[in-house]
Amino acid sequence: MGASSLPLVQNYPTGEVAVRLDDLGCGFCYYASGRVAACANKINDYQRSFQFYEDNKKRTLLATLDEHAVGSAGKPGGKKMILTRECGIILEGQDVILKTWRWDPKAQRAGSPPSEPVIINLNDSMVFTYRERSSISIKFTPCPGILVDFACGERLRRTDSYFDHAHRVTEGPQRGKLLIDQDVPTLQQRQKRTDLDSLEKRSKSKPRSKDLAHDQIKRIVSTLETKFDGYEGCRVTPAADGNWREKAHLQSLREIPVLPATGFEAGQAPTLFGSVVQTNDASESLKRLKNEFNGKWLGSVEIHKMITQENPGLPRTGSLTNASGRYSQELQVAGGGTKPVGERLTTISGSKLDSFLREKCANDELVVVACLRADDRHSRAAESMLEQVQVILSERKRTTAAAENKCRLVKCDLAESAALGDRYQIHAVPTFLMFYDSRLVHVSSLGGIVLRVAPTTKNAHLSGQMDHLPRVLLVEKVAKQQLAIESFLRREGFQWDLASSGEQAVSSFTRQPTSGAMGSSGPAAGYELIILSNSLTDTEVRAIDRFVGPKERTKRKAARRALRVAELKDAE
C-alpha cells in the first residue's frame, strides 16, 4: 500500500489516538498505552524513512529502514534481517547467519536472494514482510478495525534507463547506431535551431532583397543594395573587423599618460613602440577630482563615494548568500543575509562597576552584567543573542514609558577585568550577575563552560570551587604513616609542613604570619587544613586545640576562610 492510500486519522475504540498521518504518509502511530509504535519521516517527494518501536518503557527499536531500504528488522532473541548497501543477511534467534546475498548478481559470491517472502513477527501488532528490495512492508494492526501498511521498500525517481527507450537504426549510414527516443531536442538540434533564429532576427533587422517576397519592395531594396553596398561608411558590423588589433593598439597608446617635456631633457627623444610619444592631456580627468563650486580637491571620502556610485554593488539573493561558503555568516549584502544585526552592549570595566550601579542606574532597576570573554566562542555566541535582546529592550524604551523600563543589560570582559572574577568567584563563562538597588541578588552561568582561573588539584572528586589548595599541617608520629601521607599530598599538589609531636605543631603555628590569608591570594598565607594522627596523646591534642581555638574565632570575625581539622586513623 503506497503512502497516498494510508489512512490519515484513526482512533482506538476507547478514544485514544492510534494513527496520525498526513497526506504524504508521514506521521506517527501509537499503541493503546500511548507509546509511539511507528514513525514515518519525509526525506523528499518520493522517499521516506521509517522507525518502529516496542510497547515497553525502554522503547526497544524493532525495525528501522531509511530511504534506500538500508536498516534492520527483528526483535531481540528472535529472527532478524539486516539490509545494507551491498547485501542482505538473514539471522536466526542466536544471531547465526542463515542466508546472505548481494544486490549485484555479478559480484563475487553474490548468492541468490530469497525465493519466498521473508515474514518476521516483530510483536503482536506488527509484521515485517520482505519480498524484494523494492517491496518491503510492515503492517501495523493493534486491534480490529485499524490497519496501516507501510511501504518501506527502496523508491527511485526512475527505474528504467535511456537504453530501454531507444531503437536501433537498420539502414542508411547510421545503420546499427542506437538512437534514444525522446521528445526533448538534442544539443545539436537546439544549436541548429538557435542559429536559424539568429539568422531570422538578422534578416528582420537588416533585410536583404532576397528575403523579401513583395516584388515592388524587392526591386527598391535591390537598387539600394547596388548603390550603397560598396560604400564603407555605411557598413556597420557587430563583430571586430580585420583592423581591430591596430585600433586597439592605438587606443592603448592614447590612454597611456605622458609627462610634458620641460626642455631640459638630455639624450634621444623617447619613443613608444617606434612612435613619437605624445603629451597626455589629463585636464578633463582632473576636473572630476575638484569641487565644481569652490575648485578645491576632493577628499578621499568624496572620491570613494564617487567610485561607489559609478560601480555599485550587485544585488545578491538570499539563496546565493546562503550557498557562498563561510562568508555567508559574516557579510551583510544587498538582497539577503543570514546573520541578524543586533545592538551593541555597553561595556563596563570591573573597576567602575560600583560607580556605574550607584550613579547611572536607578534603585528600582534590575541591572544584568554579562561577564564574557572575547576569546571564547561560547561567550561570542551568548553576546550575539544578548544583542538581539538589547534590540527588544531598546524598542520597548522608545514605545513605553520610562517608569516601565526597569531592566538594563551591560557586559564586562573578564580578560580585562580579572579582579571582577576574583571578587564574585566566577569560574565559568558566560556568567550573569544581577544587581538590584546596587546589590547582587542573583548569579547564574546559564549553562556556561567551566573556565579555571588558576590550576587546581588533580583529584577530580574534590570541590570544583577550590581554585587555591589549602596549606596543610601534618601532625604524625609514625614514620611509615608520614611517608604514605606525604606521598599523597605531593601527588595532589598540596604544600604542607610536618610536625612529629604536638609541641612541634604549636611551634609551627607561632611561626606563621599574623596577617593571615585575608590579604594574600597565594596558598602560603597560614594553615587551612590540619591533619592529626590518632596516635597523639590527649595532652598534645588539648594543647593544639587551645592554640587553634582563639585563632579560629578571630578568623570568623575577620571573614577569613575557616580552619579545618581532620583526624587520621592508622591503616591496618
MARMIGU-596813 format. One line per 10 residues: number of its first residue (from 1); their letters; for each residue x, y, z of C-alpha. Coordinates in Angstrom, 1 decimal, decimal comma. Layout:
<rs>
NUM	a	X Y Z ~ ... .
</rs>
This chain:
<rs>
1	mgasslplvq	0,0 0,0 0,0 ~ 1,5 3,3 -1,0 ~ 1,8 6,4 1,1 ~ -1,1 8,1 -0,7 ~ -3,5 5,3 0,3 ~ -2,6 5,3 4,0 ~ -5,3 6,4 6,5 ~ -4,9 9,9 7,9 ~ -6,6 9,7 11,3 ~ -7,7 6,7 13,3 .
11	nyptgevavr	-8,5 6,2 17,0 ~ -8,9 3,3 19,3 ~ -12,5 2,3 20,5 ~ -11,6 4,0 23,8 ~ -10,9 7,3 22,0 ~ -7,1 7,1 22,3 ~ -5,1 8,2 19,3 ~ -4,0 5,3 17,1 ~ -2,8 6,9 13,7 ~ -1,9 10,4 12,8 .
21	lddlgcgfcy	-0,5 10,6 9,2 ~ -0,6 13,4 6,7 ~ -1,5 13,2 3,0 ~ 2,1 12,2 2,2 ~ 2,0 9,2 4,7 ~ 4,3 10,9 7,2 ~ 3,5 10,9 10,9 ~ 3,1 8,6 13,9 ~ 1,3 5,5 15,0 ~ 0,6 4,8 18,7 .
31	yasgrvaaca	-0,1 1,8 20,9 ~ -3,2 1,7 23,1 ~ -0,8 2,6 26,0 ~ 0,0 5,9 24,3 ~ 3,6 4,9 23,4 ~ 4,9 5,5 19,9 ~ 4,7 2,5 17,7 ~ 5,9 3,8 14,3 ~ 7,4 7,0 12,9 ~ 7,4 7,9 9,2 .
41	nkindyqrsf	9,7 10,7 8,1 ~ 9,8 12,6 4,8 ~ 13,1 12,6 3,0 ~ 12,0 14,1 -0,3 ~ 8,9 14,0 -2,6 ~ 9,2 10,3 -3,2 ~ 11,3 8,8 -0,4 ~ 10,6 8,1 3,3 ~ 12,4 6,7 6,3 ~ 10,7 4,5 9,0 .
51	qfyednkkrt	11,3 3,5 12,6 ~ 9,2 1,0 14,6 ~ 9,3 0,5 18,4 ~ 8,2 -2,0 21,0 ~ 5,4 -1,3 23,5 ~ 7,6 -1,0 26,6 ~ 9,3 1,6 28,8 ~ 12,7 1,2 27,0 ~ 11,0 1,8 23,6 ~ 13,1 -1,0 22,1 .
61	llatldehav	13,8 -0,4 18,4 ~ 12,2 -3,3 16,4 ~ 12,9 -2,1 12,8 ~ 14,4 0,9 11,0 ~ 14,7 1,5 7,3 ~ 16,0 4,6 5,5 ~ 15,1 5,9 2,1 ~ 17,5 3,3 0,4 ~ 15,9 0,4 2,3 ~ 19,0 0,1 4,5 .
71	gsagkpggkk	18,4 -1,0 8,0 ~ 17,3 -4,0 10,1 ~ 14,2 -5,7 11,4 ~ 13,7 -8,2 14,2 ~ 13,1 -8,4 17,9 ~ 15,8 -9,3 20,5 ~ 16,3 -13,1 20,7 ~ 14,3 -13,7 17,5 ~ 14,7 -13,9 13,8 ~ 16,3 -10,8 12,2 .
81	miltrecgii	17,1 -9,4 8,8 ~ 19,8 -6,9 8,1 ~ 19,9 -4,9 4,8 ~ 23,0 -2,9 3,8 ~ 24,1 -1,0 0,7 ~ 25,8 -4,1 -0,7 ~ 24,0 -7,2 0,6 ~ 21,2 -8,7 2,7 ~ 21,5 -11,0 5,7 ~ 19,0 -13,3 7,5 .
91	legqdvilkt	19,9 -14,4 11,0 ~ 18,2 -16,8 13,4 ~ 17,5 -16,3 17,1 ~ 21,1 -17,0 18,2 ~ 22,5 -14,5 15,6 ~ 23,6 -17,3 13,4 ~ 23,6 -16,3 9,7 ~ 21,1 -18,4 7,7 ~ 21,4 -16,7 4,4 ~ 23,3 -13,9 2,7 .
101	wrwdpkaqra	23,3 -12,4 -0,8 ~ 24,5 -9,4 -2,7 ~ 22,4 -6,9 -4,6 ~ 24,8 -7,1 -7,6 ~ 24,3 -10,6 -9,1 ~ 27,6 -10,2 -11,0 ~ 29,6 -9,7 -7,8 ~ 31,9 -12,4 -6,5 ~ 30,0 -14,9 -4,3 ~ 26,8 -12,9 -4,9 .
111	gsppsepvii	24,5 -15,7 -3,7 ~ 20,8 -15,6 -4,5 ~ 18,0 -13,6 -2,8 ~ 15,2 -15,5 -1,1 ~ 12,7 -17,0 -3,5 ~ 9,9 -16,9 -0,9 ~ 8,7 -13,9 1,1 ~ 10,5 -13,5 4,5 ~ 8,0 -12,8 7,3 ~ 9,1 -11,7 10,7 .
121	nlndsmvfty	6,6 -11,1 13,6 ~ 8,0 -8,1 15,3 ~ 5,3 -8,2 18,1 ~ 1,6 -8,9 18,4 ~ 0,8 -5,7 16,4 ~ 3,5 -5,5 13,7 ~ 4,5 -8,0 10,9 ~ 7,5 -7,4 8,7 ~ 7,4 -8,8 5,1 ~ 10,3 -8,9 2,7 .
131	rerssisikf	9,7 -9,9 -1,0 ~ 12,5 -7,9 -2,7 ~ 14,4 -4,7 -2,1 ~ 11,7 -2,5 -3,6 ~ 8,9 -4,5 -2,0 ~ 9,2 -4,3 1,8 ~ 6,2 -3,8 4,0 ~ 5,4 -3,6 7,7 ~ 1,8 -3,9 8,8 ~ 0,6 -2,3 12,0 .
141	tpcpgilvdf	-2,7 -3,9 13,3 ~ -3,1 -3,1 17,0 ~ -6,7 -4,0 17,1 ~ -9,6 -5,0 14,7 ~ -10,6 -2,1 12,5 ~ -7,1 -0,4 12,5 ~ -4,7 -1,4 9,7 ~ -1,7 0,6 8,4 ~ 0,5 -1,0 5,7 ~ 3,9 0,9 5,4 .
151	acgerlrrtd	5,6 0,5 2,1 ~ 9,3 0,6 3,3 ~ 11,0 -0,6 0,1 ~ 13,5 1,4 -1,9 ~ 12,0 4,0 -4,1 ~ 13,9 5,5 -7,0 ~ 13,0 8,5 -9,1 ~ 13,2 6,3 -12,2 ~ 13,8 2,6 -12,6 ~ 14,5 2,4 -16,3 .
161	syfdhahrvt	17,4 3,7 -18,4 ~ 17,8 5,5 -21,7 ~ 18,5 2,3 -23,4 ~ 15,0 1,0 -22,5 ~ 13,6 3,8 -24,7 ~ 15,8 3,6 -27,8 ~ 15,7 1,9 -31,2 ~ 18,5 0,7 -33,5 ~ 18,9 2,1 -37,0 ~ 18,6 -0,7 -39,6 .
171	egpqrgklli	19,5 1,1 -42,8 ~ 21,4 4,1 -44,0 ~ 24,9 5,5 -43,0 ~ 23,9 5,2 -39,3 ~ 22,9 1,6 -39,5 ~ 23,5 -0,2 -36,2 ~ 23,5 3,0 -34,2 ~ 21,3 3,1 -31,1 ~ 19,1 6,2 -31,1 ~ 17,3 7,4 -28,0 .
181	dqdvptlqqr	13,6 8,0 -28,2 ~ 12,9 11,4 -26,6 ~ 10,7 14,4 -27,1 ~ 13,3 16,9 -25,9 ~ 15,6 18,0 -28,7 ~ 19,3 17,2 -28,5 ~ 22,1 19,7 -28,1 ~ 22,9 19,7 -31,8 ~ 19,2 20,3 -32,6 ~ 19,0 23,1 -30,1 .
191	qkrtdldsle	22,1 24,7 -31,5 ~ 20,9 24,5 -35,1 ~ 17,5 26,0 -34,0 ~ 19,4 28,9 -32,3 ~ 21,4 29,6 -35,4 ~ 18,3 29,7 -37,6 ~ 16,5 32,0 -35,1 ~ 19,6 34,3 -35,1 ~ 19,7 34,4 -38,8 ~ 16,0 35,2 -38,9 .
201	krskskprsk	16,5 38,1 -36,5 ~ 19,4 39,5 -38,5 ~ 17,2 39,3 -41,6 ~ 14,5 41,2 -39,9 ~ 16,8 43,9 -38,7 ~ 18,8 44,1 -41,9 ~ 16,6 42,7 -44,6 ~ 18,1 41,8 -48,0 ~ 16,2 41,8 -51,3 ~ 16,4 38,1 -51,5 .
211	dlahdqikri	14,5 37,8 -48,1 ~ 11,5 39,8 -49,4 ~ 8,5 38,4 -51,2 ~ 6,8 41,7 -52,4 ~ 8,0 42,3 -55,9 ~ 7,9 46,2 -55,8 ~ 9,7 46,4 -52,4 ~ 12,2 43,8 -53,5 ~ 13,2 45,9 -56,6 ~ 13,6 49,1 -54,4 .
221	vstletkfdg	15,8 47,3 -51,9 ~ 17,8 45,7 -54,7 ~ 18,5 49,1 -56,2 ~ 19,7 50,5 -52,8 ~ 22,0 47,5 -52,3 ~ 23,6 48,1 -55,7 ~ 24,3 51,8 -54,9 ~ 25,3 51,6 -51,2 ~ 26,9 48,2 -50,6 ~ 30,3 49,5 -51,8 .
231	yegcrvtpaa	30,2 52,5 -49,5 ~ 32,4 51,7 -46,5 ~ 31,0 54,5 -44,3 ~ 27,6 52,9 -44,2 ~ 28,8 49,4 -43,2 ~ 28,4 48,6 -39,5 ~ 29,4 45,2 -38,3 ~ 28,7 44,0 -34,7 ~ 31,9 41,9 -34,6 ~ 35,5 43,1 -34,8 .
241	dgnwrekahl	36,8 43,8 -38,3 ~ 40,2 42,9 -39,7 ~ 41,9 46,1 -38,3 ~ 40,9 45,6 -34,7 ~ 44,4 44,9 -33,5 ~ 45,7 48,2 -34,9 ~ 42,8 50,1 -33,5 ~ 43,2 48,6 -30,0 ~ 46,9 49,3 -30,1 ~ 46,3 53,0 -30,9 .
251	qslreipvlp	43,6 53,2 -28,3 ~ 46,1 51,9 -25,7 ~ 48,7 54,4 -26,7 ~ 46,3 57,2 -26,3 ~ 45,4 56,1 -22,8 ~ 49,0 55,9 -21,5 ~ 49,8 59,1 -19,5 ~ 52,9 61,0 -20,7 ~ 54,6 63,8 -18,8 ~ 55,1 67,0 -20,8 .
261	atgfeagqap	58,6 68,0 -21,9 ~ 60,4 70,7 -19,8 ~ 63,2 71,5 -22,3 ~ 66,0 70,2 -20,1 ~ 65,9 66,6 -21,2 ~ 69,1 65,0 -22,4 ~ 69,6 62,2 -24,9 ~ 67,4 60,8 -27,5 ~ 63,7 61,5 -27,6 ~ 61,8 58,6 -26,1 .
271	tlfgsvvqtn	59,6 56,6 -28,4 ~ 56,8 54,1 -27,7 ~ 56,9 51,1 -29,9 ~ 58,6 53,2 -32,6 ~ 56,1 56,1 -32,4 ~ 56,6 59,6 -31,0 ~ 55,3 59,9 -27,5 ~ 52,5 62,4 -27,4 ~ 51,8 64,5 -24,3 ~ 48,8 63,2 -22,4 .
281	daseslkrlk	46,1 65,7 -21,7 ~ 44,6 64,8 -18,3 ~ 42,8 68,1 -17,8 ~ 39,3 66,6 -18,3 ~ 40,0 63,8 -15,8 ~ 41,4 66,2 -13,2 ~ 38,3 68,3 -13,4 ~ 36,3 65,4 -11,9 ~ 38,6 65,4 -8,9 ~ 37,8 69,0 -8,0 .
291	nefngkwlgs	34,8 70,5 -6,3 ~ 32,8 72,3 -9,0 ~ 31,7 75,1 -6,6 ~ 35,0 76,1 -4,8 ~ 37,6 74,5 -7,1 ~ 39,3 72,6 -4,2 ~ 40,5 69,0 -4,5 ~ 38,1 66,3 -3,2 ~ 39,0 64,3 -0,2 ~ 39,3 60,5 0,0 .
301	veihkmitqe	35,8 60,1 1,3 ~ 34,3 62,0 -1,6 ~ 36,4 60,2 -4,1 ~ 35,4 56,8 -2,6 ~ 31,8 57,8 -2,7 ~ 32,1 58,7 -6,4 ~ 33,7 55,4 -7,2 ~ 30,9 53,6 -5,3 ~ 28,2 55,4 -7,3 ~ 29,8 54,6 -10,6 .
311	npglprtgsl	30,5 51,0 -9,6 ~ 27,5 49,9 -7,4 ~ 27,5 46,6 -5,7 ~ 25,5 43,9 -7,4 ~ 22,3 42,7 -5,6 ~ 22,7 39,3 -4,0 ~ 19,8 37,0 -3,3 ~ 19,4 35,1 -0,1 ~ 19,9 31,7 -1,9 ~ 23,2 32,9 -3,3 .
321	tnasgrysqe	24,2 34,3 0,1 ~ 23,5 31,0 1,9 ~ 25,5 29,0 -0,7 ~ 28,5 31,3 -0,8 ~ 30,7 29,5 1,8 ~ 31,9 30,8 5,1 ~ 31,3 34,4 4,2 ~ 27,5 33,9 4,2 ~ 27,6 34,0 8,1 ~ 29,6 37,3 8,2 .
331	lqvagggtkp	28,8 39,5 5,2 ~ 25,7 41,7 5,0 ~ 24,9 42,2 1,3 ~ 22,0 43,7 -0,6 ~ 19,3 41,3 -1,3 ~ 19,6 38,9 1,6 ~ 21,7 37,9 4,6 ~ 21,8 35,2 7,3 ~ 23,3 37,0 10,3 ~ 20,8 39,2 12,2 .
341	vgerlttisg	22,1 42,6 13,2 ~ 21,8 43,4 16,9 ~ 22,5 46,4 19,1 ~ 25,9 46,6 20,8 ~ 26,0 46,2 24,5 ~ 27,5 48,8 26,8 ~ 30,9 47,7 28,1 ~ 31,7 48,3 31,8 ~ 35,1 47,7 33,3 ~ 35,3 45,9 36,6 .
351	skldsflrek	36,8 48,8 38,5 ~ 34,0 51,1 37,5 ~ 31,1 48,7 38,2 ~ 30,2 50,0 41,6 ~ 30,2 53,7 40,5 ~ 28,1 52,7 37,5 ~ 25,5 51,0 39,7 ~ 25,3 53,9 42,1 ~ 25,3 56,8 39,6 ~ 23,9 55,5 36,3 .
361	candelvvva	21,3 53,1 37,5 ~ 18,1 53,7 39,4 ~ 17,4 52,0 42,7 ~ 14,4 50,0 41,3 ~ 16,2 49,0 38,1 ~ 17,4 45,4 37,5 ~ 20,9 45,5 36,0 ~ 22,2 42,4 34,3 ~ 26,0 42,3 33,9 ~ 27,1 39,7 31,4 .
371	clraddrhsr	30,7 38,5 32,2 ~ 32,2 37,4 28,9 ~ 35,5 36,7 27,3 ~ 36,3 37,9 23,7 ~ 38,5 34,9 23,1 ~ 35,8 32,3 24,0 ~ 33,4 31,1 21,3 ~ 30,6 30,4 23,8 ~ 30,8 34,0 25,0 ~ 30,7 35,3 21,5 .
381	aaesmleqvq	27,6 33,2 20,8 ~ 26,0 34,5 24,1 ~ 26,8 38,1 23,2 ~ 25,2 37,7 19,8 ~ 21,9 36,6 21,5 ~ 22,2 39,3 24,1 ~ 22,5 41,9 21,3 ~ 19,1 40,6 20,0 ~ 17,6 41,0 23,4 ~ 19,1 44,5 23,6 .
391	vilserkrtt	17,2 45,4 20,4 ~ 13,9 44,4 22,1 ~ 14,7 46,4 25,3 ~ 15,6 49,5 23,2 ~ 12,4 49,2 21,3 ~ 10,4 48,9 24,5 ~ 12,1 52,0 25,9 ~ 11,0 54,0 22,8 ~ 7,4 52,8 22,8 ~ 6,6 52,7 26,6 .
401	aaaenkcrlv	7,0 55,0 29,5 ~ 10,4 55,3 31,3 ~ 8,8 54,1 34,5 ~ 8,0 50,7 33,0 ~ 11,5 50,0 31,7 ~ 13,4 48,8 34,7 ~ 15,9 46,5 33,1 ~ 19,3 47,2 31,8 ~ 21,8 44,9 30,0 ~ 25,6 45,6 30,0 .
411	kcdlaesaal	28,7 43,4 29,6 ~ 32,1 43,1 31,2 ~ 35,2 41,5 29,6 ~ 36,8 39,1 32,2 ~ 40,0 39,2 30,2 ~ 40,4 42,9 31,0 ~ 38,8 42,8 34,5 ~ 40,3 39,8 36,2 ~ 39,6 41,4 39,6 ~ 35,9 41,1 39,0 .
421	gdryqihavp	36,2 37,3 38,6 ~ 38,1 37,0 41,9 ~ 35,6 39,3 43,6 ~ 32,5 37,3 42,7 ~ 34,2 33,8 42,4 ~ 33,4 33,5 38,7 ~ 34,5 30,1 37,4 ~ 32,5 29,8 34,1 ~ 31,8 31,9 31,1 ~ 29,3 33,3 30,3 .
431	tflmfydsrl	28,3 34,3 33,8 ~ 25,4 36,8 34,5 ~ 25,4 39,0 37,6 ~ 22,1 40,5 38,5 ~ 22,0 43,7 40,7 ~ 19,0 45,4 42,2 ~ 19,4 48,6 44,2 ~ 23,2 48,3 43,7 ~ 23,2 44,9 45,5 ~ 24,0 41,5 44,0 .
441	vhvsslggiv	20,8 39,4 44,1 ~ 21,5 36,5 41,8 ~ 24,3 34,8 39,9 ~ 23,9 32,4 37,1 ~ 26,1 30,8 34,4 ~ 23,1 29,7 32,3 ~ 25,0 26,6 31,0 ~ 28,4 28,1 30,7 ~ 31,6 26,1 30,3 ~ 33,7 25,9 33,5 .
451	lrvapttkna	36,8 28,0 33,0 ~ 39,5 27,7 35,6 ~ 41,3 30,9 36,6 ~ 44,1 29,1 38,5 ~ 45,4 25,4 38,4 ~ 43,6 23,2 40,9 ~ 44,2 19,7 42,3 ~ 44,5 16,7 40,1 ~ 41,8 14,9 42,1 ~ 38,6 15,3 40,1 .
461	hlsgqmdhlp	36,4 14,4 43,1 ~ 37,4 17,5 45,2 ~ 35,3 20,6 45,2 ~ 35,0 22,5 41,9 ~ 35,3 25,8 43,8 ~ 38,8 25,1 45,1 ~ 41,0 27,3 43,0 ~ 43,8 27,6 45,6 ~ 44,7 24,4 47,5 ~ 44,8 24,8 51,3 .
471	rvllvekvak	48,1 24,8 53,1 ~ 48,3 21,6 55,3 ~ 49,9 21,0 58,7 ~ 50,5 17,2 59,1 ~ 50,9 16,1 62,7 ~ 52,1 12,4 62,7 ~ 54,4 10,5 64,9 ~ 54,7 7,2 62,9 ~ 57,4 7,4 60,2 ~ 55,5 4,9 57,9 .
481	qqlaiesflr	52,4 7,0 58,0 ~ 54,4 10,1 57,4 ~ 55,8 8,7 54,2 ~ 52,4 7,5 52,9 ~ 50,6 10,8 53,6 ~ 53,4 12,9 52,2 ~ 53,4 10,8 49,0 ~ 49,6 11,5 48,6 ~ 50,0 15,3 49,3 ~ 52,9 15,5 46,9 .
491	regfqwdlas	50,9 13,7 44,2 ~ 47,9 16,0 44,6 ~ 50,0 19,2 44,5 ~ 49,5 20,3 48,2 ~ 52,0 22,3 50,2 ~ 52,5 21,1 53,8 ~ 54,6 21,2 56,9 ~ 55,4 18,1 59,0 ~ 55,2 18,0 62,8 ~ 56,2 14,9 64,7 .
501	sgeqavssft	54,5 15,9 68,0 ~ 52,0 18,4 69,5 ~ 54,9 20,6 70,6 ~ 56,3 20,9 67,1 ~ 52,7 21,7 65,8 ~ 52,3 24,6 68,3 ~ 55,8 25,9 67,2 ~ 54,7 25,8 63,5 ~ 51,6 27,9 64,4 ~ 53,8 30,6 66,1 .
511	rqptsgamgs	56,0 30,9 63,0 ~ 53,0 31,7 60,7 ~ 52,5 35,4 59,7 ~ 50,0 37,2 61,9 ~ 48,3 38,9 58,8 ~ 46,9 35,6 57,8 ~ 45,4 34,7 54,4 ~ 43,0 37,6 54,3 ~ 45,1 39,9 52,2 ~ 47,0 37,3 50,3 .
521	sgpaagyeli	45,9 35,3 47,2 ~ 48,5 32,6 47,4 ~ 48,4 29,4 49,4 ~ 51,2 30,2 51,8 ~ 49,1 32,5 54,0 ~ 48,5 30,3 57,0 ~ 47,3 26,8 57,6 ~ 43,8 25,9 56,4 ~ 43,9 22,2 57,0 ~ 45,4 20,3 60,0 .
531	ilsnsltdte	45,7 16,5 59,8 ~ 46,1 15,0 63,3 ~ 47,1 11,4 63,9 ~ 45,2 9,3 66,4 ~ 48,5 8,3 67,9 ~ 48,7 11,7 69,7 ~ 48,1 11,9 73,4 ~ 45,2 13,8 74,9 ~ 47,6 16,4 76,3 ~ 49,0 17,1 72,8 .
541	vraidrfvgp	45,5 17,4 71,3 ~ 44,3 19,8 74,0 ~ 47,5 21,9 73,5 ~ 46,7 22,2 69,8 ~ 43,1 22,9 70,5 ~ 43,9 25,7 72,9 ~ 46,1 27,3 70,3 ~ 43,7 26,9 67,4 ~ 40,5 27,9 69,2 ~ 41,2 31,7 69,6 .
551	kertkrkaar	42,7 31,8 66,1 ~ 39,5 30,2 64,7 ~ 37,3 32,8 66,4 ~ 39,5 35,6 65,1 ~ 39,2 34,3 61,6 ~ 35,4 34,2 61,8 ~ 35,3 37,8 62,9 ~ 37,6 38,9 60,1 ~ 35,6 36,9 57,4 ~ 38,5 34,7 56,7 .
561	ralrvaelkd	38,4 31,1 55,4 ~ 37,7 28,6 58,1 ~ 40,4 26,3 59,6 ~ 39,6 22,6 59,1 ~ 41,0 19,9 61,4 ~ 40,9 16,2 60,3 ~ 41,8 13,1 62,3 ~ 43,7 10,4 60,5 ~ 43,4 6,8 61,6 ~ 46,3 4,4 61,1 .
571	ae	45,7 2,0 58,2 ~ 45,7 -1,6 59,2 .
</rs>
